[in-house]
Amino acid sequence: MEKPYYVHAVWDEVARVWVASSEDVPGLATESETTEALVEKLKSLIPELLALNGRTDTKPIAFELLTRRFELAA
């Protein structure tokens, strides 16, 4: 398996969405209300963006979603 593409997602408390971006996937910037929905969106966006940036092979693309969310506990 090739090295995965890393995608970082941060919880935006004001907008109530996960905001994702990646240094490995040029042009990637998207959001979703849940991490599950975000993963599904990334499954189509990542191959599209990589193809637009010159990737020509058709092998499956591995990606890792790294999330960060800060909360306060009383």
C-alpha positions as CSV (number, residue, x, y, z in Angstrom):
1,M,0.0,0.0,0.0
2,E,1.3,3.4,-0.8
3,K,1.6,6.2,1.8
4,P,-1.8,7.6,2.7
5,Y,-2.8,11.2,1.9
6,Y,-3.3,13.1,5.2
7,V,-6.5,15.2,5.6
8,H,-6.9,17.4,8.7
9,A,-10.3,18.3,10.0
10,V,-11.1,20.9,12.7
11,W,-14.5,21.4,14.4
12,D,-15.9,24.9,13.8
13,E,-18.1,25.5,16.8
14,V,-19.7,28.6,15.3
15,A,-20.7,27.0,12.0
16,R,-21.2,23.5,13.6
17,V,-19.3,21.7,10.9
18,W,-16.0,19.8,10.4
19,V,-13.7,21.8,8.1
20,A,-11.2,19.7,6.2
21,S,-8.0,20.6,4.3
22,S,-4.8,18.9,3.2
23,E,-1.3,19.8,2.3
24,D,-1.1,16.5,0.4
25,V,-4.2,17.1,-1.8
26,P,-3.9,20.5,-3.5
27,G,-7.1,22.5,-3.5
28,L,-8.9,20.4,-0.9
29,A,-11.2,22.5,1.3
30,T,-14.5,21.2,2.3
31,E,-16.9,20.9,5.3
32,S,-19.6,18.6,6.6
33,E,-21.7,18.3,9.7
34,T,-20.4,14.8,10.7
35,T,-17.1,13.0,10.3
36,E,-19.0,10.1,8.6
37,A,-20.4,12.5,6.0
38,L,-17.1,14.1,5.6
39,V,-15.4,10.8,4.8
40,E,-18.0,10.0,2.2
41,K,-17.4,13.4,0.6
42,L,-13.6,12.9,0.7
43,K,-13.9,9.6,-1.1
44,S,-15.0,11.4,-4.2
45,L,-13.3,14.8,-3.8
46,I,-9.7,13.4,-3.3
47,P,-9.6,11.4,-6.5
48,E,-11.1,14.3,-8.5
49,L,-8.6,16.8,-7.1
50,L,-5.6,14.5,-7.6
51,A,-6.6,13.9,-11.2
52,L,-6.9,17.6,-11.8
53,N,-3.4,17.9,-10.3
54,G,-1.9,15.3,-12.7
55,R,-2.4,11.9,-11.1
56,T,-3.1,9.5,-13.9
57,D,-3.1,6.0,-12.3
58,T,-6.3,4.3,-11.2
59,K,-5.1,2.6,-8.1
60,P,-7.2,3.0,-4.9
61,I,-6.2,6.1,-3.0
62,A,-5.5,5.7,0.8
63,F,-6.2,8.7,3.0
64,E,-6.2,9.3,6.7
65,L,-8.6,11.7,8.4
66,L,-7.0,13.4,11.4
67,T,-9.6,15.3,13.5
68,R,-9.3,17.8,16.3
69,R,-12.0,19.1,18.5
70,F,-11.7,21.0,21.8
71,E,-14.4,20.8,24.4
72,L,-14.8,21.9,28.0
73,A,-16.1,19.6,30.7
74,A,-17.8,21.0,33.8
